[in-house]
Amino acid sequence: MPTPPHASSPRVAKGLRVPLVGVALAVALVSSGCGAVAHMSSSEGHAPDGKVLFKEHCGACHTLENAGTKGVIGPNLDSTFGVVRAQGFDESTIRDVVRGQIAYPETETATGGPGMPANLVEGQDADNVAEYVAKCAGVPDCNVG
């Protein structure tokens, strides 16, 4: 009797599945440009200033309840990062992903539509926005002052 095709394929041990998901996520983040910005510590950004900047530069495209913005062009950050938080990712991961997306935005979508503008905020302003989004996106009772 022939061996079924799946019987000879390599198997992944149950304990390795979760780390492989983490590795896949890390590869996706790095390949999308997110790994090109150094890890931020929470002391590098100032969330209250970030909230003001977010409303001014980001809110026309992104929904974020805490900022009172209802943009529909970009992702809803409460929905997106609410799911990420529920999966156990911490604030520092969210901060780094946001900072990477600000520094290296996809300026055109896969379907050819407009993406996120380049140089929307830079330097300390970008750090402040990343800190604010990391603290408040998907957090119903966020209070940054």
C-alpha positions as CSV (number, residue, x, y, z in Angstrom):
1,M,0.0,0.0,0.0
2,P,1.5,3.4,-1.0
3,T,2.3,5.9,1.7
4,P,-0.1,8.9,1.8
5,P,1.6,12.1,0.6
6,H,1.1,13.8,4.0
7,A,2.8,11.0,5.9
8,S,6.2,11.8,4.5
9,S,5.9,15.6,4.9
10,P,7.8,17.2,7.8
11,R,5.7,17.7,10.9
12,V,5.8,20.7,13.1
13,A,5.7,19.8,16.8
14,K,2.7,21.4,18.6
15,G,5.0,23.4,20.8
16,L,6.7,25.0,17.8
17,R,3.5,26.3,16.1
18,V,3.2,29.4,18.3
19,P,6.9,30.5,17.9
20,L,6.6,30.0,14.1
21,V,3.6,32.3,14.1
22,G,5.8,34.9,15.9
23,V,8.6,34.4,13.5
24,A,6.2,34.8,10.6
25,L,4.9,38.1,12.1
26,A,8.4,39.4,12.6
27,V,9.4,38.6,9.0
28,A,6.2,40.4,7.8
29,L,7.0,43.4,9.9
30,V,10.6,43.6,8.8
31,S,9.8,43.1,5.1
32,S,7.1,45.8,5.2
33,G,9.7,48.4,6.5
34,C,8.6,48.2,10.2
35,G,11.9,46.9,11.3
36,A,13.9,49.7,9.8
37,V,13.3,52.1,12.7
38,A,15.0,51.4,16.0
39,H,13.0,50.2,18.9
40,M,11.4,53.1,20.8
41,S,11.2,53.3,24.5
42,S,8.1,54.9,26.0
43,S,10.3,57.8,27.3
44,E,11.0,58.8,23.7
45,G,7.4,59.9,22.9
46,H,4.9,62.2,24.6
47,A,1.4,60.9,24.1
48,P,-0.5,64.2,24.8
49,D,1.5,66.0,22.1
50,G,1.0,62.9,19.9
51,K,-2.8,63.2,20.3
52,V,-2.8,66.8,19.0
53,L,-0.6,65.8,16.1
54,F,-2.7,62.7,15.3
55,K,-5.8,64.8,15.1
56,E,-4.1,67.3,12.8
57,H,-2.2,64.9,10.5
58,C,-3.8,61.5,10.8
59,G,-7.4,61.8,11.8
60,A,-8.7,62.6,8.3
61,C,-7.8,59.0,7.2
62,H,-7.8,57.0,10.5
63,T,-10.6,56.3,13.0
64,L,-9.4,56.5,16.6
65,E,-12.2,57.0,19.2
66,N,-10.0,58.7,21.8
67,A,-9.0,61.4,19.2
68,G,-12.6,61.8,18.0
69,T,-11.5,61.0,14.5
70,K,-13.7,59.1,11.9
71,G,-11.4,58.7,8.9
72,V,-12.3,55.9,6.5
73,I,-9.4,55.9,4.1
74,G,-6.8,54.2,6.3
75,P,-7.4,51.4,8.8
76,N,-9.5,51.9,11.9
77,L,-6.8,51.9,14.5
78,D,-9.1,50.9,17.4
79,S,-10.2,47.8,15.5
80,T,-6.8,46.9,14.2
81,F,-4.9,47.4,17.5
82,G,-7.8,46.1,19.6
83,V,-7.3,42.7,17.9
84,V,-3.6,42.9,18.3
85,R,-3.9,43.6,22.0
86,A,-6.4,40.7,22.4
87,Q,-3.7,38.5,20.9
88,G,-1.3,39.5,23.7
89,F,0.9,42.0,21.9
90,D,2.1,44.8,24.2
91,E,2.2,48.5,23.9
92,S,5.9,48.6,22.8
93,T,5.2,46.4,19.8
94,I,2.3,48.6,18.7
95,R,4.5,51.7,19.2
96,D,7.3,50.2,17.1
97,V,4.9,49.1,14.3
98,V,3.2,52.6,14.2
99,R,6.6,54.3,14.2
100,G,7.8,52.1,11.3
101,Q,4.7,52.8,9.3
102,I,5.1,56.5,9.8
103,A,8.8,56.4,8.7
104,Y,8.3,54.0,5.8
105,P,4.6,54.3,4.6
106,E,3.2,52.3,1.8
107,T,2.4,55.3,-0.4
108,E,0.3,53.3,-2.8
109,T,-2.0,50.4,-2.0
110,A,-1.8,47.0,-3.7
111,T,-4.7,48.0,-5.8
112,G,-3.0,51.1,-7.0
113,G,-5.0,53.5,-4.7
114,P,-3.4,56.2,-2.6
115,G,-1.6,55.0,0.5
116,M,-0.3,56.8,3.5
117,P,1.5,60.1,2.6
118,A,5.3,60.2,3.1
119,N,6.8,62.7,5.6
120,L,3.4,63.2,7.3
121,V,5.2,63.7,10.7
122,E,8.9,63.2,11.4
123,G,11.4,63.0,14.2
124,Q,10.0,63.8,17.7
125,D,6.6,64.4,16.2
126,A,6.5,60.9,14.8
127,D,7.6,59.5,18.1
128,N,4.9,61.4,19.8
129,V,2.2,60.1,17.5
130,A,3.5,56.5,17.8
131,E,3.4,56.8,21.6
132,Y,-0.2,58.2,21.5
133,V,-1.5,55.5,19.2
134,A,0.3,52.7,21.2
135,K,-1.4,54.0,24.4
136,C,-4.9,54.6,23.1
137,A,-5.8,52.6,20.0
138,G,-8.2,49.9,21.0
139,V,-8.3,51.1,24.7
140,P,-11.8,52.4,25.5
141,D,-10.9,54.4,28.6
142,C,-7.5,55.8,27.5
143,N,-6.6,59.1,29.2
144,V,-3.3,60.7,28.1
145,G,-4.0,64.1,29.5
